[in-house]
């Protein structure tokens, strides 16, 4: 077994409390969303300024509205205002893609406004024992396999993936609009995060991404949980990046280098342009080192 020389595992910790983001410091300014119409009543709300959370998806129309994720708790007023303006009133349904606080941070506020919250059973189970999560925002409807919304003439296929970015990650495929909200199974043009502490797995992450690529065509709009709205080629590039990072790290691990030695050698410096405030190159190095060594067969 390779010696990782340190028992500090803080680099692994997910952003379930939302606070990691602010401590990391990068985003400044007022939190704001920028809505983008994607056709057939489908919208994405991208980060316009500050750090309101992961990218939001929406379906609006005469029969009702569906929201996908809702950002960090600190931005709840901004997020409620932006989504209710689009919906023309309270939002009817909310799909929570996964358990992270930058995606479910306003669940309680939406529940209080009458929104019905939907998630995978595993996501609800994790949230129900998370003491940083306001239990008033727990999903009221759960699924264990695929589920489908039929609303406003649109078909929304809800597709879960086990043990990928977290214990369960759900994507939403807007069939007629040819849009996929990939949640955090897609970090576009930035290092991805695999949350081992919450059931994530690097091979499961890559396998899920490959399945999403299979579902998409060249015209599909792919909403990334973090990073700009992308397409099939950009998701394929994200898979290639993770494979390239693994291939760069593996020989050093096989040589018996410790985590600290690999960090000092900085083999991922060639990928520095993908660093961002949540995942620096050093943190990415530590996470992948751990994933390829003692974390390799760890999934829940
Ligand atoms: Zn996440």
Boltz pocket constraint, residues with backbone or C-beta under 6 A from the ligand:
constraints:
  - pocket:
      binder: B
      contacts: [[A, 98], [A, 100], [A, 103], [A, 165], [A, 184]]
      max_distance: 6.0
